[in-house]
Amino acid sequence: MSPKLPEETSSMSRKFLTVLASTTLAGLALAAPASAADVLFLAEDVPAGLNYDGPAAAIPTSQTGMVNVMEPLVYYATKEVNSEGVSIPDFGKFEGRLAESWTFDKATLTWTFKLRAGVKGCGGATLTADDVLYTFARAKSVSGAAPIGWFLSNVGSIANFTPAVFGDKEENKKAKVLGDEVTKVDDLTVKIRQAEPNALFLPVLTIFGLMIFDKETMEKHATKEDPWSHNFVNNEGMGSFGAYCIERWTKDNEFALTANPDYYRGKPAIDRVVMKKVPQSSNRVVVLQSGQAQLAQSLTPKEYDSLRKAPGVKVGGHSGNQNLFVHMNFKSKPFDNIKVRQAIAYAIPYDAIIANGYFGQASAWAGVVPSTYPGYSAAAEPYKTDIAKAKALLAEAGFPDGKGLEAFADSFALSYVAEKETTVGPIVNAIQSSLREAGFPVTLNPMPQTQYGDRQLVKKDLPFAINEQEKPIGVDAGYATQLFFVSGDKGGLNNMINYSNPMVDDTWAKARVEPDNAKRDAMLASIQKQLMSDVAWLPVVEYKTQFAWSDKISGIGWHPDNSIRFFDLKGK
Amino acid sequence: MLLRTILRRLAVGVVQLLGLTVAVFFLIRLMPADPVSRFVGINPSKAAYAQAAKAIGVDRPISTQLLHYLGLAPSQGKGLLQGNLGTSWVSNAPVLKDIATALPVTLELITMAFIIALIIAVPIGMLAALRPGGKTDKAVFVYGLFAGSQPEFWWALLFVFVFYFKLGIAPPPLGLINPMNSPPPPRTGFYTIDSLLAGDLTTFFDLLHHLMLPVATLVFILSGPIIKMVRQNMEQALTADFVLYARAAGMPGSTVARYALRAAMAPSMTLIGILYGFMLGGAVLVESVFSLPGIGQYAVRSILAFDYPAIQGVVLVITAISLVVYLLLDLLHAIIDPRLAQE
């Protein structure tokens, strides 16, 4: 190797310095988006998986990933844009997405869907009836770790989607195969048959867990061990017909999407959306405020409140389906005593929670079903803070001034999810003070989300807890009733408080298959009245799902899964 | 001789790893929650629960699970012996792949921080010991009080606020590179090395720019204990007989200091090595503030989700790295103090 000449060395140094200077300047320009049509979205995490039958389906950020790269057959029409600039869906009006139109034959309980022609996915495939059949066949195979597709089909009473699919016996294996309940009429027509009338059929089709796969792309990634390509959508990509295509996906780090140029509703206004995991919510706030990100979510109510006055940033939201309630387990003494339950209901500091816990972005909740859901019925007389009345009820319950309650110290350990400490911490402290004033020996018991979930969903042994994470994904009062309040042996899957009332069970059994909506709503109202008088759940507040965004974009929409649809976004 | 020592240490290391693997396998199963519950949030029916339990293999007897994990049950699939750390229950990706993505981020961060901290802290510690009560010594005392008074998490947030939000000289705390740009093509997993291999100097300097603040935070935190260690060991060395003899023999101060430093560095290196091993997982708070997807964050996320295979994998890999670091330290010791090699 010949030695370098002085000029050469000097030229190299100059080159190095030029690159150094230019890159430093570029760095100082910081993370400004590459073009006005790019959006940097700061979130608490990125999708852990895109497989709705996979292990990550229950994680909110995974759902955000799914709804932006997949597409449903039908969805809700937009109702309005609220005063905060957030669009709200109309739960009473469905519009076609991948399905152009549909009809229902009451006699045979069969829905006929006409699919749109020329719909193209990111993989280049064109939508046909085979894609719909593939989606339902995959759901019925229950081959994933958490079979949500099957579950939603079952909730919507699609024929033959029964629990017989679970197990390894010969009859189970046969039950896993798609039969004549979902059939292809021609390339763009599909028929789906229900086993019984059920108003939940169209609502379940809007949910991420029944969005349509692109068979061609999915089958390209199938293997002998994994014929339904779970690994592909768990870890690598997606085969569907959504508004965005995956450019880059590094778990625990970032999820970069580019607009699908062939999207059937038109090419999205935002070319690129990069979802970046920023674990500290305070950092999401400062980066958004500095203008280097355009969208942020999962901030604390206090942070949203502080951003409301910040220049260049907008904050908005909608009280759609997020709420906070007190969970009292009927199997834990003394919560089996209705007077104790009522006493607690009168000792909750409702107004203080709204003002100090949610900075005014919440309202009192007079029911046990989200008030925006069809079939919701408000209680005539919701509970209000009245410590004197709480004390009187406690005395009536046999515990004057709380005497005798010390024997139930374990029951009064108020559990909540430790990861939500910044949001729930001030609220549980306010509840503890107020309940202590009324005579209840309340202690606080934060625990990891997984442990809370285990005790709530599986063991069902949490005596006393604050819950602010339940949002029924089926938009219907009946769905919420079945999920949370029907007895465990009658199909109440998430009856975390071990509530059992024959009136509720029997009325729901009739309402579930009632084709007349008015009659169904009346039955649901009577159920909700009973639930409120039993204090099955103690509803506290409904709070807003909020987002913060740069004033350089608009088009934020609220959806029941609380996930932003990037297609709705517009640049200014 | 040296080779025999290394081989013996490696053999002992393997036994240690095996013991730890088995211990961790049972310990995590004592955690107070059932990992299956996380899978059934939307459909918590008994059938769905059984399906999820089967999918992640916890429906099998615990002895079968252990043998499978160790790779001693070929009918169950590959295990540790076959180089398989299992599949994460959160990401559903192989744990080895997850760790191979996360570990280089942390190694890059803490190695840079340690190199800079050593360059700064060793001379300062030396000076403080050579002139007790002098300006450097006083400044070190004040700095020690300062740096040790708040957790690194607090300093990191403060640095972000001052250097990014107020002064605008640091990039936003959004990880290793500008999220709107593509990372360098992966070869080693270390972004800085990969960008150089790709000849992409723009990305390389962008990386350095993004690493500036997290590295500075760690240097600020790490320098305190390193200075103290060097100062203390140096003080001891300066009172040793050979220093007294050297001074009596009229050797120049700089030569005496060099002799003393050599003697002081041996115990200091041990502590620095332990600190490095600790920081592999201990940098988690700095990783979290600067959105760096490192091994610390991966470990915390795995623990909170009761993701057994990921927890086992992280413990195993961090322990293995710590063992290698300790072995290297012993070799370094032998170079600093040849008497050890003789023993």
Contacts between the chains, C-beta under 8 A, distances in Angstrom:
chain1	res1	chain2	res2	distance
A	19	B	201	4.8
A	19	B	202	7.1
A	19	B	205	7.2
A	20	B	205	6.2
A	22	B	202	7.7
A	23	B	201	6.7
A	23	B	202	5.0
A	23	B	204	7.9
A	23	B	205	3.6
A	23	B	206	6.2
A	23	B	209	7.6
A	24	B	205	6.5
A	24	B	209	6.9
A	26	B	202	6.8
A	26	B	206	7.1
A	27	B	171	6.0
A	27	B	178	7.9
A	27	B	205	6.7
A	27	B	206	5.6
A	27	B	209	3.9
A	27	B	210	7.8
A	28	B	168	7.8
A	28	B	169	7.6
A	30	B	171	5.3
A	30	B	172	6.0
A	30	B	178	7.4
A	31	B	171	6.6
A	31	B	172	5.3
A	31	B	174	5.8
A	31	B	178	4.7
A	31	B	179	6.2
A	31	B	180	6.2
A	32	B	180	7.8
A	33	B	180	5.5
A	34	B	180	5.1
A	34	B	181	7.9
A	38	B	180	6.2
A	40	B	179	6.0
A	40	B	180	6.3
A	42	B	174	7.8
A	48	B	90	5.4
A	48	B	91	5.5
A	48	B	92	7.8
A	49	B	91	7.0
A	49	B	92	5.6
A	51	B	92	7.7
A	54	B	92	6.0
A	55	B	38	7.8
A	55	B	39	5.6
A	55	B	52	7.9
A	55	B	55	7.6
A	55	B	56	7.7
A	55	B	89	5.8
A	55	B	90	6.7
A	55	B	92	5.4
A	56	B	90	6.7
A	56	B	91	7.5
A	56	B	92	6.9
A	57	B	42	6.6
A	58	B	38	7.1
A	58	B	39	7.4
A	58	B	41	3.5
A	58	B	42	5.6
A	142	B	51	6.3
A	144	B	55	7.4
A	145	B	39	5.6
A	145	B	51	7.3
A	145	B	52	5.4
A	145	B	55	3.7
A	145	B	56	6.7
A	145	B	92	7.8
A	146	B	39	4.5
A	146	B	40	6.3
A	146	B	42	7.2
A	146	B	43	7.1
A	146	B	48	6.7
A	146	B	51	7.5
A	146	B	52	5.6
A	146	B	55	7.9
A	147	B	43	7.3
A	147	B	48	6.5
A	147	B	51	6.3
A	148	B	42	5.5
A	148	B	43	6.4
A	151	B	42	6.7
A	151	B	43	4.0
A	151	B	45	7.8
A	151	B	48	6.9
A	163	B	45	7.5
A	163	B	47	5.2
A	166	B	47	4.0
A	166	B	48	7.9
A	166	B	50	6.8
A	166	B	51	6.1
A	209	B	42	7.2
A	230	B	92	7.9
A	231	B	92	7.3
A	234	B	91	7.8
A	234	B	92	3.9
A	234	B	93	7.4
A	235	B	91	7.2
A	235	B	92	6.1
A	235	B	93	4.9
A	248	B	182	6.8
A	250	B	101	6.9
A	250	B	183	7.9
A	250	B	293	7.2
A	251	B	91	4.9
A	251	B	93	6.8
A	251	B	98	7.3
A	251	B	101	7.8
A	252	B	91	7.6
A	252	B	98	7.9
A	252	B	102	7.0
A	252	B	293	4.6
A	252	B	297	6.6
A	252	B	298	6.4
A	252	B	301	6.8
A	253	B	175	6.6
A	253	B	293	4.1
A	254	B	175	7.5
A	254	B	179	5.7
A	256	B	179	7.8
A	272	B	180	7.6
A	274	B	179	5.0
A	274	B	180	5.9
A	276	B	174	5.8
A	276	B	175	7.1
A	276	B	179	4.4
A	276	B	291	7.0
A	277	B	291	6.2
A	277	B	293	7.0
A	278	B	173	7.3
A	278	B	174	6.4
A	278	B	291	4.7
A	279	B	288	4.6
A	279	B	289	7.9
A	279	B	291	6.3
A	279	B	297	7.0
A	280	B	157	7.4
A	280	B	173	7.6
A	280	B	288	6.2
A	280	B	289	5.5
A	280	B	291	7.6
A	282	B	157	6.7
A	283	B	160	6.5
A	283	B	172	7.8
A	283	B	173	5.0
A	283	B	289	6.8
A	283	B	291	6.9
A	286	B	160	6.9
A	286	B	161	7.2
A	286	B	164	7.1
A	286	B	165	4.9
A	286	B	172	7.7
A	287	B	172	4.6
A	287	B	173	7.2
A	287	B	174	6.6
A	289	B	165	7.8
A	290	B	164	7.7
A	290	B	165	6.6
A	290	B	172	6.8
A	292	B	172	5.3
A	293	B	172	7.7
A	419	B	304	6.9
A	448	B	33	7.1
A	448	B	304	5.4
A	448	B	306	7.9
A	449	B	304	6.8
A	450	B	33	5.0
A	450	B	35	6.9
A	450	B	37	6.8
A	450	B	38	5.2
A	450	B	304	6.6
A	450	B	305	5.8
A	450	B	306	4.7
A	451	B	32	5.7
A	451	B	33	3.8
A	451	B	306	7.9
A	453	B	33	7.7
A	453	B	37	4.7
A	453	B	38	5.9
A	453	B	41	6.4
A	454	B	33	4.2
A	454	B	34	4.6
A	454	B	37	3.8
A	454	B	38	7.8
A	455	B	33	7.6
A	457	B	37	5.2
A	457	B	40	6.2
A	457	B	41	6.8
A	457	B	44	4.3
A	458	B	34	5.7
A	458	B	36	7.1
A	458	B	37	4.5
A	458	B	40	7.3
A	458	B	44	6.8
A	458	B	49	6.7
A	459	B	34	7.6
A	473	B	42	6.5
A	493	B	43	6.5
A	493	B	44	5.2
A	493	B	45	5.3
A	494	B	44	5.5
